[in-house]
Amino acid sequence: MQIQDRYEKNDSRPIQEQRFLARSKILLASNELNCLLGQPRQEHKAARRH
């Protein structure tokens, strides 16, 4: 938690990058939830085919 607080206070990155990081965190969390529920996302199915 301390690391996260430090990032929020000293975050001088562009807003777009911050938004991207937040979005990727949400996607990761939803992917983990779907894996726990046994419902893989479409992206995973496509990735396995390659």
C-alpha positions in Angstrom: 0.0 0.0 0.0 2.8 2.4 0.8 4.2 2.0 -2.8 0.9 2.8 -4.3 0.5 5.9 -2.2 3.9 7.1 -3.2 3.0 6.6 -6.9 -0.2 8.6 -6.5 1.6 11.5 -4.8 4.6 11.7 -7.2 2.8 10.6 -10.4 4.0 13.0 -13.1 3.1 10.6 -16.0 0.7 11.8 -18.7 -3.0 11.3 -18.0 -3.3 9.0 -20.9 -0.7 6.6 -19.5 -2.3 6.7 -16.1 -5.7 5.9 -17.7 -4.1 3.0 -19.6 -2.5 1.6 -16.5 -5.8 1.8 -14.6 -7.6 0.2 -17.5 -5.0 -2.6 -17.7 -5.4 -3.2 -14.0 -9.1 -3.5 -14.4 -8.7 -5.9 -17.3 -6.3 -8.1 -15.3 -8.7 -8.2 -12.4 -11.7 -9.1 -14.6 -9.5 -11.8 -16.4 -8.6 -13.3 -13.0 -12.3 -13.3 -12.0 -13.3 -14.9 -15.2 -10.7 -17.6 -14.8 -11.9 -18.3 -11.2 -15.4 -18.6 -12.6 -14.3 -20.8 -15.4 -15.3 -18.3 -18.1 -12.3 -17.4 -20.2 -12.5 -14.2 -22.2 -12.6 -14.0 -26.0 -9.0 -12.7 -26.1 -7.7 -15.8 -24.3 -9.5 -18.1 -26.8 -8.0 -16.1 -29.7 -4.5 -16.2 -28.1 -4.6 -19.9 -27.7 -5.4 -20.4 -31.4 -2.2 -18.6 -32.6 
